Amino acid sequence: DGGITQSPKYLFRKEGQNVTLSCEQNLNHDAMYWYRQDPGQGLRLIYYSQIVNDFQKGDIAEGYSVSREKKESFPLTVTSAQKNPTAFYLCASSIGAASREQFFGPGTRLTVL
Amino acid sequence: AQTVTQSQPEMSVQEAETVTLSCTYDTSESNYYLFWYKQPPSRQMILVIRQEAYKQQNATENRFSVNFQKAAKSFSLKISDSQLGDTAMYFCAFSRGTGTASKLTFGTGTRLQVTL
């Protein structure tokens, strides 16, 4: 079945450590996205990628980094520079301009202790 | 920049009744798309319905329909014959119609509780 997978579902890290969240899709979509969700704030865009080896900052990119070495993979690293990293992280993908519709993964809950 | 506003943080409806969730947006774009996403307790985001701004006809998907008022920049969601499985957070979202990446701008959401 085609879809988007995110792993792990729950992640715990100590303050000051970098952590990488996985996102894989087998939908053959060109574009991929990372969102952060906090209570009462909806979803906010962190980074997005339109094609392999290219990505752009979203609205809240500070303290995060990404890579897009393969079409199906778009990992997100939460660095120690992110001041408040505890949140729910959602990955999404879209075909591109024709659809304008995004498909979401199940999310990763990151807790920094 | 685009903004999306959902002014109802929480709503409740009895099973089989109809409920309307409100959404307003602000943009200077003429070509854009609007969406309603559902996020149940599992937290999986699910697309409920989409509307292209250039289409005058309101979108409908089974029990879900929208009232799209372009001049008023309003995009409300009507759920008919509400079911217990409709209990979820509902997010309104905006996407520009140009460019390759369909970046979404989300509202803060409305928590809907369907009761017996």
HADDOCK unambig.tbl for C-alpha pairs under 7 A between the chains (distance, minus, plus):
assign (segid A and resid 31 and name CA) (segid B and resid 101 and name CA) 6.16 0.50 0.50
assign (segid A and resid 40 and name CA) (segid B and resid 108 and name CA) 5.92 0.50 0.50
assign (segid A and resid 41 and name CA) (segid B and resid 108 and name CA) 4.94 0.50 0.50
assign (segid A and resid 42 and name CA) (segid B and resid 106 and name CA) 6.13 0.50 0.50
assign (segid A and resid 42 and name CA) (segid B and resid 107 and name CA) 5.88 0.50 0.50
assign (segid A and resid 42 and name CA) (segid B and resid 108 and name CA) 4.17 0.50 0.50
assign (segid A and resid 42 and name CA) (segid B and resid 109 and name CA) 6.04 0.50 0.50
assign (segid A and resid 43 and name CA) (segid B and resid 106 and name CA) 5.93 0.50 0.50
assign (segid A and resid 50 and name CA) (segid B and resid 100 and name CA) 6.78 0.50 0.50
assign (segid A and resid 50 and name CA) (segid B and resid 101 and name CA) 5.77 0.50 0.50
assign (segid A and resid 96 and name CA) (segid B and resid 100 and name CA) 5.39 0.50 0.50
assign (segid A and resid 96 and name CA) (segid B and resid 101 and name CA) 5.72 0.50 0.50
assign (segid A and resid 96 and name CA) (segid B and resid 102 and name CA) 6.66 0.50 0.50
assign (segid A and resid 97 and name CA) (segid B and resid 99 and name CA) 6.40 0.50 0.50
assign (segid A and resid 97 and name CA) (segid B and resid 100 and name CA) 4.63 0.50 0.50
assign (segid A and resid 97 and name CA) (segid B and resid 101 and name CA) 6.31 0.50 0.50
assign (segid A and resid 97 and name CA) (segid B and resid 102 and name CA) 6.51 0.50 0.50
assign (segid A and resid 100 and name CA) (segid B and resid 102 and name CA) 5.00 0.50 0.50
assign (segid A and resid 104 and name CA) (segid B and resid 45 and name CA) 5.88 0.50 0.50
assign (segid A and resid 105 and name CA) (segid B and resid 44 and name CA) 6.85 0.50 0.50
assign (segid A and resid 106 and name CA) (segid B and resid 43 and name CA) 6.79 0.50 0.50
assign (segid A and resid 106 and name CA) (segid B and resid 44 and name CA) 4.95 0.50 0.50
